[in-house]
Amino acid sequence: MAFSKMVIEEILNNFDFDKVKTTMTTLNWKWGEGKDIHTPSYNELRQAAKMLLEDSYLLGRCATGGLEAENIDGVLRLIFVAVQAEVEEREE
């Protein structure tokens, strides 16, 4: 069963898209292609987040443009990642 629209809307309503937009503006972070490269608007951020939250139900984790949605053991999470590093453990 997919996450209900109510759950997704609750996350979207409680997520600070204004803070994300301010961070992106400060970092000169742009989205788009060709001549349409710009810092995303509040509505563009919210729309992208909604898509990621919906897709994470089946995929577990989805990300684009700094936004990341996770579905881990039935817990739905939306985060904004400005900087990240990870290393997979491997045998030497």
C-alpha positions, 0 to 999 in steps of 0.5 A: 500500500502506498503512503497516503496523500495525507502523510505526504501532505503532512511532510510537505506542509512541515518541511521548510522549503523557504530555508532550502531556497535561501540555502540554494540562493546563497550557494548559487545552486541552480536547476534546469537545462540549457537556457532555463537554469535558475534557482528553483522556486518554492513551488518547484521545490515542493513539486519535486519533493512530492514526486520524490516522496511518492516514488520512494514508496517503491524505490526506497530512496530517491534524490534530485537537486539536493532533495532526498526522500527515503522510505525505510521500514515504513518511515517516510523522510524528506531531507535536503542535503547540501554536502555528503560523502560516503564510502562503501566498506571493502576488503583490502 
